[in-house]
Amino acid sequence: MLNPLATHAGARRLITAAGAAPSVHNTQPWRFIVRHREYVELHADPDRWLKVADPRGRSLRISCGAALLNLRLALRVSGHRPVTWSVPGAGDGSPTLLAAVRPASAAPASAAEHDLYGAIKTRRTNRQPFTGAPVPQTVMDELITTARIEGAALVPLRAPASAALLEEVATAEEALTGNRGYRTELARWTSGQSDSDGVPPYVQGPRPIGDLAPVRDFARVTRERVRFEAHPQLAVLTTPGDGPADWLRAGQALQRVLLVATLHGVSASFLNQPLDLRDMRRHTDPRHPGGHPQVIIRLGYGPAVPRAPRRPVPELLRAA
Ligand SMILES: Cc1cc2nc3c(=O)[nH]c(=O)nc-3n(C[C@H](O)[C@H](O)[C@H](O)COP(=O)(O)O)c2cc1C
């Protein structure tokens, strides 16, 4: 099989897939360097790091991990095995380097791998109200298994734990929006000024009726209010540790879970406000001895939603 990194078109295809990953506030905090047409490096882009809401670079690495999973899948469907080195905290003179991936020869991708790759284009964050229909247990079980493949855990919550978490989200949201630095940073990424990044108003979704919102409040003033599902189905993605390698792993697990959910017609959005607040206060969370929470996910069935913008590949890709 021809090494996809040997041609510009091949490299473009890989980076298009990687760049379609979800990222915190759609910051797309990644850059890719193809070295000697042999391997591709994934770098964090410090100019796109949320220094207020993400002081540890946790969400940044989760985002880059999601891009890494897409890159690995794109290599797989090109008939290669992605040999991946993860260096998420390396201080080797190139502190932005998070991982490197080299294509090795392998058997052709399976139909399931092709399906997952196909879902990269159709996956969206869906901030609309969901129908309230429960995600079947068989699908939840598959999502749980999927997270494990990448070394993370997906923990579905039931009442009363999910109601308690919604309370926590509301409290965190209030604390966050009371922080001027947070508001300024959020506005920078949600004003809709850019047509290639950020969370523009057309994907922000409506404001929920009631105090316990199952979505992040992106813009408090102008939007209509609608009723969301009464009992949002929440799940928490956790990792065994809480360091840079865990965050990169969480991102890969998150994206794999989201792609499998997409294939089942399951929509997802995120409510990470309590985790952002914890990071901003420099707290670790002692209440989760079984795993460190990295992403709070809402699952269900929502209407079709538009695609959030993406940066053009030439902005992301450099050859060296
Ligand atoms: C680590 C991480 C945290 C996120 N947190 C939130 C969140 O709290 N609220 C939210 O609505 N979206 C959240 N998102 C979703 C992003 O805003 C979304 O991925 C981005 O806008 C791109 O849109 P897309 O997922 O539809 O491609 C998060 C995504 C990641 C990777």
The ligand as an ORCA input file, in Angstrom:
! r2SCAN-3c Opt
* xyz 0 1
  C     -12.599     18.522     25.921
  C     -13.872     19.073     25.336
  C     -14.746     19.769     26.154
  C     -15.939     20.280     25.626
  N     -16.795     20.926     26.466
  C     -17.969     21.360     25.980
  C     -18.931     21.929     26.858
  O     -18.737     22.003     28.064
  N     -20.101     22.353     26.314
  C     -20.374     22.213     24.978
  O     -21.453     22.599     24.553
  N     -19.475     21.663     24.131
  C     -18.296     21.231     24.603
  N     -17.412     20.624     23.754
  C     -17.762     20.448     22.339
  C     -17.077     21.457     21.453
  O     -17.589     22.755     21.659
  C     -17.258     21.015     19.978
  O     -16.567     19.818     19.803
  C     -16.751     22.027     18.996
  O     -17.514     23.203     19.044
  C     -16.776     21.508     17.546
  O     -18.068     21.124     17.181
  P     -18.421     19.640     16.736
  O     -18.169     18.741     17.903
  O     -19.868     19.698     16.357
  O     -17.543     19.274     15.566
  C     -16.230     20.097     24.259
  C     -15.350     19.376     23.439
  C     -14.184     18.855     23.974
  C     -13.260     18.050     23.093
*
